[in-house]
Amino acid sequence: MNKTYHIAFVFILAAVVCGIFSYDFYLESKWINGFLFALAGICCMILSQRFALQNAQKVERLILGMMKKDFSLFPEPEGDDLTDAAVKLYYQSKEEHLSLSSFKLLYEEILGQMEIGLMILSFKDEEWQVFYVNPVFLEILQIPKYNSWNLYKNKAPDFYKIIEQTGYENSQEFFDISINENARQSYSLRTKKVQSARHCFCIVSLESVQKIIEQKEKLAWNNLMKVISHELLNTLTPVNSLIQNMEYIANQKTIDREDQEDMKESLMIISSKSRQLLDFVDDYRQVAEFPKPVFRKMLLKGTVESALLFLKPEFDQRQITVVNSLDNFTVSADEKMIQRCLINLYLNAMHAVSDTDERIIRTEIKALNKRIVLSIEDSGTGIQKEIQDKIFLPFFTTRNGGSGIGLTLSKSIVEAHKGYLHYKPLEQGSRFEIWFME
């Protein structure tokens, strides 16, 4: 019990004593004395109540400060269990508030440095409100920052309409949008719904398709330069060493039979390495000097069957089962280029199942999301996760004797037809999907 409670207890005793004296004077009909002692007793009760509530008021101020996030007070422990517990809780809440503020500042700074436009919507009071938006997002849409989501309906109607159509659920869209009556630009938009027991958020990311393409082109160029540099060094380094050795032998006054054999062997190795380098340059030329497709209407089913017929002897020799489910669709494409793409994919599938007991290659043509999808699936061992992002790089291969341009050429062919080639790992095997946009 602290000093405040001691004083309150003294005033209560004094009030009791005054009450006794007041009652005694009342019995003796000493009205004035009785009234004065009664008044003194009331005063003592008021003072005792005041001192008793003093700690409660301190605790109340601390709780109110925590509720309103006002941490401008600097309370000290007073020896009372309730007050000391409130002071401890107050400083604990203050520390958590400062930590959250620091983390919030850090996260906002990180999100502000991103090159992707980012907006976070929060569902509160039966409506969506803007929880956070980074500067890049506002720069893309060229609008000021608003806390109310409905205000974006007038400032960016096309964007607002697209978000509404997603239902604030998980989605990914590519769309064209005109900003301030300028030329229309293509953007990639993704929405992600995050929901907990008490909160619901919708994360919206917006990125220019042109920037995505430029980044991927830069990455692809860097990777290509690494591959070319590696191939040239692997070829020219031993050739240079052999040439130096031959120069040393040639500078001798006499050349014996053993030196002649060394020179002969060195020339054979140089010739072999030169052929490898020429093959590499020829492969690179195929990738770099890619011809433009000649578009004509063609039956996709017939093109697949033609590619399978061409490879039938290989499939029969390796005892590979071919399973087809081919809907008959007409597409506008270069039939020879599409057939070359399919043969590359079938050859990869054939090598993938060559070391397995169950050797099955499945081909399917179907319509999906208003697109025509041709998929080639194998029952092989699949592609390791660590290299899945490299399989379309030029000259990247894990197969002995492989050129590493099959998938690169196939991807280039599909993209030249304004489609895309997509890889999907399976529980057993792999699947390559060709999406035709028409």
N, C-alpha and C positions, 0 to 999 in steps of 0.2 A: 504494500500500500504506500503510495507516494505522498508528498507533502500536501498536495491539494486535497486528498481524501482525509488526511488528518485534520486539516482546518475545517472541512465540512462536518466531520464528526464532532469537533468541539462546539461548533455553532448549533448542532442538533442537541447536544447536552445542555447548552445554555438556554435553548428554546424550551426544553423540558423543565429546567429549573424555574424559568420565568413563568411557565404555565402553572407550576405548583404554587409559586408565590401569588400569582394572580388569583387563583382559585381560593387560596387561604384568605386573601384580603376581601374577596367577594363574600365569603362566609361571615367575615367580621364587619361587613357593610362599609368597608373602606373603598369606596368606588373609584376614587382618583388613583390610589395606589394600584388597585386591581387593574384599572384601564392601562396605566403606564407599563406594568409588567406584562400585560397581554400584548400591548403594542411592541414591547421589546422582544417578546417571544416570536411574534410574527416576523419582525425584522430578522431575527436569528434564523428562522426557517427559510426566509427568502435568500439570505446570504449562504446558507448551507446548500440550498438547491443550486444557486449560482456556481459555487465552487464544485459541486458534484457534476454539473453539466459541462464544466469547462473542458474536461478531457474529451467528452463526447463531441463537443463542437470542434475540437482540434481534429478528431478522427473524421468527422463529417467533412471538414474542409479538405482533408487529404483525399478522401474518396471522391469528392466532387472534382478535385483537380485531376485525378486519374481518369474520371469519366469524360472530362472536357479536354483531355490531353494538355492540361496546363501544368507544366513542371517548373514554374518559376519560384516555388517555395523551397526552403531549405530547413526542414524540421529536424529537431534533435531528439534522441531518445530521452524519456523522462522517468524511467523506472517503473512505469505502469505497463502491465502485460498487453492490454488492448492497444494503447497508444504506440508502444514500441513495435507491435506487430503491424500496425497501420503504417508506421514510418518505414519499416523494412519493406513492406509491400509497395509503398510509394516509390522508393528508390529502385526497387526491382523493375517496376513498370516504367520508370523513367529511363533506365538503362535499355530495356527492350525497345522503347519508343525511339531512342537515339540510334540504336542498331538498325531498326527497320528504316529509319530515315536515311541512314548512310547507305544501306543496301538499295533502297529505292533510287537514290541519287546515282549510285553506281550502275544499276540496271538501265536507268533512263539514258545515262551517258553511253553505255554499250549499244543500246538499241538506236540511239541517235547517230552513232557512227556507221550503222549498217547501210549498205547500198541498196537494200530492198525496202520498199515502202511498207510500213507496218501500222496497222490499226487494231486496237483491242476494244471490243464492245462488251458492255456489261448489262445484263438483264436485271433491272431494278424497278420496283413499283409498277410492274406490268408493262414496262416499255424498255427499249434498248437505249442505252446511253453510251457516250464515248468515254472509255476508261483511260485510254492512252493512244496517242498518235505521234509518230516520229516525223521529223522535218522532211525526210525524203518523200513520204506519202503525200504531204501537203504540197510539195514541189511538183510532184507528178500531176496531181489534179489541179494545181494552181488555184488553191482556195485557202481562206484563212482557217484557223483552228476553231472548232465549235465543240462545246460539251454535249449539246443535244444532237442525237443522231438524225432526227427528223429534219434538221436544218440542211443536211446534205442533200435532201430530196430536191431542193431547188437549185443548189449550187453545182451538184454533179448528178443530174437525173439518171444518166445511163448507168453510171457506177452503182447508184443507189438501187436501181431496178434489178441489176444482176444479183446483188447481195440479197435482196428480198426473194428473188426466185430460188436461191439456194436453200431458203428456209433456215438460214443460219446453222446449217449442218455441214459436215465434212464434204468438201467438193474441190474440184480443180477445173478451171475454165481458161480457155484462150479467147480473147475477145478484142475487137477493134473499138476504140473510143476516140472521140474528137474533143480536145480541150480548147475552150475559148474559140470555137469555130476554126481552129487550125486543121491541118491535114490529119486524117485519122491514123492512129498508131496502134500497134499490136502490143498487148500486155498479157502476162500470165498472172492469173488471180487464183489464190488458194484460200479456202476457209477451213478453219479447224474449231470444232466445238469442244470446250472444256467445261465440265460440270462437276460440282461437288455437292455436298449436302445442303449448303447455304448459298452458293454462288454459281452463276452460269456466265461463261464468257464465250465470245466468238472472236477468234484471231483471224484477221484478214491480212494477207501479204500480197503485195502488188509489185511486179517487176517487169521491166521492158523486155520484150522478146528480142529486140535488137541487141541489148546488152548481154543477154544470155548467149546468143549466137556468137557475139564477139569474144566472150570469155571462153566458150568451148572451142572456137577456132584458134585462139591463142594457146590454149592448153594442148590442143591437137598438134599445132605447129611445134611447140616445145618438145612434145613426146616424139614427133617424127624426127626432129633434129637429133635427139638423143639416140634413136634407133640408127639413123644414118651414120652418125659419128661413131657409134659402137661397131657397126659393120665395117666401116672404112678402116678403123684402127685395127680391128681383128685381121683384116686382109693385108693392109699395107705394112704393118709392123714386122711380121715375119719375112715379107718380101724384101723390105729394106735391109734386114739383117742378112738375108741370103745374098743380096747384091753386094754388100760390103765384103762378105766372105769371098765371093767370086772376084772382086777387084783385088783383094789381097793375093789370091792364087795367080791371077793374070799378071801381076807385077813381079812375080818371081822369074828368075832367069831361066830356070828349067821347070817343066811341069811333068811330074811323073804320072803313072797310070792311076794311082789312088786319087791324086788331085783332079784328074780328068773325070773320074767317076763321081767325085764330089760336085764338080761343076755340072755334070749331066743330071745328077739327082736334084740339084738346086734349080736348074732350068725347068725340070718337070714340075717341081713344086710351084715355081713362079707361074708357069703356064696354067696349072690347076687353079691357083688363087686368082689369076686374071679372069679365067672363065667364070669363077664364082662371082667376081665383082661385076662382070658383064651381065650375068643373070640377074644380079641384084638391081643393076641399073635398068634392065629391061622390065623387071617387076615394078620398079618405081615409075617408069614411063607409062605402064598400063594404068597406074593409079592417077598420075598427074595429068596425062592426056586422055581423060575419060571422054568418050564420044557422046554427043547428044542423042537421046532416044528419038526414034521416028514413031510417032503415035498412030496406031490403027486399032480399030475394034477387033477384039479377039476373045475367044472362049477360054476362060482361065482353066477349066477342067481339061480341055484338050492339051494345053501347054504342059500341065502337070503330068498327064499320061505320056506325053512325048518324052519328057525328061526321065520318067521312070523306065520307059522302054529302052532308052539309050543306056541306062545303067543296069538293066536287067541281068546281063551276064555277070556283072560284079556281084549283084545281090545273090544270084543263084550259087556262085562259087563260094561265097562266104556264108551261105545258108541263112540269109536274112529274110524274115517274113515282112511283107509290105501290106499294111492295112490302110484302106482309103475310105473316106467319107466326104465325097465331093459334090457339093451343090453346083449347079451350072449357072455361072454368072458371066456376063460380058463386061469387059473393062477396056479402057483406052490405054494401050501400052505398046512398047516395042517387044514383040514376041521373042526375038532372038536374045535380047538382053535379059528378059524375065527368065527364059529357059536357062541361060548361063548362071543366073543368080540361084535358081533352084538346084542346078547340078552341084554348085559349090556347097549348098546347104545339105544336100543328100550325101555328098562325099564326106563332109564332117560327121554326119550322123552315122555313116557306114563305119568310119574309124572309131567312133565313140562306142559302138556295140561289138566291135571285133573281139574284145577280150572278155565278153560276158556270155553266160550260158543262154540267157533269153535274148535273142536278137530280133527286135521288132522296131520297125519304123512306121509311124502313123502319119498320114496326111489328111488334113481336114480343110474344107472351104465352107465358110458360113457367113451370114450377115450378122453384124453386131453393132448396135448403136448407129445404125444407118451407114455403116462402113462394111466393106468386104474384107474378111480376114482369112488369110491362108497360113495355116500353121503346120510345121514339120516337127514331129516329136519322136525322140528315140528313147530306148530303154537302157542306155549306157550308164556309165559311172557319174556323169554330170561334170560340171566345171567347178573347180575349187572357188570358194567364196572370195579368196584373196585376189584372184585374177579376173573376176567377172567384169570389172570395169575396164579391162585392158583388151578384151577379146576383139574389139573392132579397130584397134590400133594397127596401122600398117606395119607389116613384117613381124608382128608379135605372134609367136607360135610356141606350143609345147610339144609338138610332134617332130620327131627326127625326120629330116628331109622335107619338112613343110616350108612353104614360102612365106606364110603369114599374111597373104594378101587376099585370100578367099573371102573371108567375112568382110574385109574392107571394101572389096569390089562389090559384094552383094549389097552392103549398106549403101554404097554410092549409087548403085542401080536403082534401088528402091526410092532413095531420096530424089533421084533425077525424075522419078515418076510422081513426085509430090506426096509420097507416102513415107512410112518409116518402118524400120526393121527392129523388132524388140525381142530381147532374150528373157525367158522365164525359167528359173530353176524348178525342178520337180523333185519329189521325194526320191524317185529313181529315174535319172535321165535328165534330158534338157528339152526345151521347146523354143523354137524360133518362130515368131509371128510376123507376117508381112501384112501391113494395114494399107489397103488401097483407099484413097480419098474419094474416088468416084465409083 
